[in-house]
Amino acid sequence: MDGWAARSFRTASPSWTPDGKGFYYTWLPTDPKIPTAERPGYSEIRYHEIGTDPKKDPVIHEKLGDPKKFLGVGLSRDGRWLFVYKWNGWTSVEITYKDLQKKWKTFKPFFSSDTSQAYVLAWKNQFYIATNEGAPRWQVYKTPVNKPARKQWKVLVPEPEKDVIDSVKIIGNHLVLSNLRNATSAIEIRDLKDGKLVREVELPGVGAS
């Protein structure tokens, strides 16, 4: 997956491998003995290979055991980087990650906050991070994959003065931002290298049909 809506981080959408042979997903129990409110604490990250028995899907990340937290997963488009999101309600997140190319045995910490949210995109040896940490309207950072520490991040797109960054994607070697502007959407195409605005995509006006 190469992008998430900033308001829809915790979707259950699967993250497909580039070859289409399988996907990572968040598994939830259906046992009626487990109260619905308790089920997030039992969620697991699993991997399913097409054509195999789902009951035998390997567990990639164990359950957290905390009903107030929920697991989410994201895979980079090239299939190298696997990110696990541990959401604490709708206000904060802890992100860990694994380099599947190097076959890391354990997940390593990437981001953790008790008050902020974030999500990560990986593209051509760079991590692109969208977060509302210290920026209520969100902003975008960039850092080389070999320098993942928070202190190494560089601001690529500063927090807008009026807009709210609603989603970030990487399409056609460009950064594509969907912003909320006066209760409507605004699409910006930006340069991946320096974050400069390339152009805005003209959209229908409010109430247009």
C-alpha positions in Angstrom: 0.0 0.0 0.0 1.4 3.4 -1.0 -0.9 5.7 0.9 -3.6 6.0 3.5 -6.2 8.6 4.1 -5.2 10.5 7.3 -8.7 9.8 8.7 -8.7 6.1 7.7 -5.5 4.7 9.1 -7.2 1.7 10.8 -8.9 0.2 7.8 -8.9 -3.6 7.5 -7.9 -3.4 3.8 -5.3 -6.0 3.0 -1.8 -5.1 1.9 -1.0 -7.1 -1.2 2.5 -8.2 -2.2 3.8 -6.8 -5.6 3.4 -10.2 -7.3 -0.2 -10.6 -6.2 0.4 -14.0 -4.6 -0.6 -13.0 -1.1 -1.5 -10.2 1.3 -1.0 -9.1 4.9 -4.1 -8.3 6.9 -5.5 -7.7 10.3 -7.3 -10.7 11.7 -10.1 -10.5 14.2 -11.7 -13.4 16.1 -15.4 -14.2 15.5 -15.8 -16.3 18.6 -19.2 -15.2 20.1 -17.7 -15.9 23.6 -15.4 -12.9 23.1 -17.4 -9.7 23.6 -17.3 -7.4 20.6 -15.6 -4.6 22.7 -12.8 -7.0 23.7 -12.0 -8.2 20.2 -9.5 -5.5 19.2 -7.2 -6.9 21.9 -7.2 -10.2 20.1 -6.4 -8.8 16.7 -3.3 -10.2 14.9 -1.4 -9.4 11.7 -1.4 -12.5 9.5 -0.3 -13.3 6.0 -2.4 -15.2 3.5 -1.0 -16.9 0.4 -3.5 -17.2 -2.4 -4.7 -20.9 -2.8 -3.8 -21.9 0.7 -6.1 -22.7 3.7 -6.8 -19.4 5.6 -6.9 -21.4 8.8 -3.2 -22.0 8.4 -2.2 -18.4 7.7 1.0 -17.6 9.7 0.8 -14.9 12.4 3.2 -12.1 11.6 2.4 -10.1 14.7 0.8 -11.5 17.9 -2.2 -10.0 19.6 -1.6 -7.1 22.0 -4.1 -8.2 24.6 -5.4 -4.7 25.1 -8.9 -4.0 23.9 -8.2 -0.2 23.7 -5.5 -0.8 21.1 -5.9 -2.1 17.5 -3.4 -3.5 15.0 -3.0 -2.3 11.5 -0.6 -3.2 8.7 1.0 -1.6 5.6 3.3 -2.9 3.0 5.5 -0.8 0.7 4.7 -1.0 -3.0 8.0 -2.8 -3.7 7.2 -5.4 -1.0 10.3 -4.7 1.1 9.0 -2.7 4.1 6.3 -4.0 6.4 4.8 -1.6 8.9 2.7 -2.5 11.9 0.5 0.2 13.5 -0.6 -0.1 17.1 -3.4 2.4 17.4 -4.4 3.7 20.8 -7.9 4.9 20.2 -8.0 7.6 17.5 -5.4 9.9 19.0 -2.0 8.2 19.0 0.0 5.4 17.5 3.1 3.3 17.8 4.8 2.2 14.5 7.2 -0.7 14.2 8.7 -2.0 10.9 10.6 -4.8 9.3 12.8 -5.1 6.3 11.5 -8.2 4.5 14.4 -8.1 2.0 16.9 -8.6 4.8 14.5 -10.9 6.6 14.7 -9.2 10.0 13.4 -11.6 12.6 11.9 -8.9 14.8 10.1 -5.6 14.2 12.1 -2.4 15.0 10.6 0.8 16.5 9.9 3.6 14.1 7.6 6.1 15.8 5.8 6.3 19.1 3.6 9.0 20.6 1.0 9.2 23.3 -0.6 12.2 21.7 0.0 12.1 17.9 -0.7 10.0 14.9 1.5 9.2 11.9 1.8 6.9 8.9 4.7 6.0 6.6 5.2 5.5 2.9 8.4 3.9 1.5 9.7 4.6 -2.0 13.1 4.3 -3.6 15.1 4.1 -0.4 13.2 7.0 1.3 10.6 7.0 4.0 7.9 9.6 3.8 6.1 10.3 7.1 2.8 12.2 7.5 2.1 13.2 11.1 0.2 15.7 13.2 3.0 15.7 15.9 3.4 19.4 16.6 1.3 20.2 13.6 -2.5 19.9 14.0 -3.0 20.4 10.3 -0.4 17.7 9.5 2.9 17.9 7.7 5.1 15.6 5.8 8.7 14.5 6.6 11.3 12.6 4.6 14.3 10.5 5.6 16.6 7.9 4.0 15.7 4.4 5.0 19.1 4.0 6.6 18.4 7.0 8.8 15.0 6.2 10.4 15.6 7.9 13.7 13.1 10.7 14.5 16.0 13.3 14.8 17.0 12.5 11.2 13.6 13.4 9.7 13.5 16.6 7.5 10.3 18.5 6.8 9.3 18.0 3.2 5.9 19.7 3.2 5.3 22.1 6.1 2.0 22.3 7.9 -0.4 24.3 5.7 -1.6 27.7 7.1 -5.2 27.0 6.3 -5.6 23.5 4.7 -5.5 20.2 6.5 -3.5 17.4 4.9 -6.1 14.6 4.6 -4.1 12.0 2.7 -0.7 11.4 1.2 0.2 9.1 -1.7 3.1 8.5 -4.1 1.9 8.3 -7.7 4.0 8.6 -10.8 7.2 9.6 -8.9 5.3 12.5 -7.3 3.9 13.2 -3.9 0.1 13.6 -4.1 -1.6 15.4 -1.3 -5.4 15.5 -0.8 -6.2 18.5 1.5 -9.3 19.8 3.1 -9.9 23.4 2.2 -13.0 25.2 3.3 -14.9 21.9 3.6 -13.9 20.8 0.1 -11.0 18.7 -1.3 -7.9 20.2 -2.9 -5.3 18.0 -4.7 -1.7 19.0 -4.8 1.1 17.4 -6.9 4.5 17.9 -5.3 8.1 17.1 -6.0 9.4 14.1 -4.1 12.9 15.6 -3.8 12.1 19.0 -2.2 8.3 19.0 -1.7 7.8 22.0 -4.0 4.4 22.4 -5.5 4.3 21.2 -9.1 0.6 22.0 -9.7 -2.9 21.7 -8.3 -5.5 19.4 -9.8 -8.6 21.3 -10.8 -11.7 19.8 -9.2 -15.4 20.5 -9.6 -16.7 23.2 -7.4 -19.0 22.8 -4.4 -22.3 21.4 -5.6 -21.1 20.7 -9.1 -22.6 17.7 -11.0 
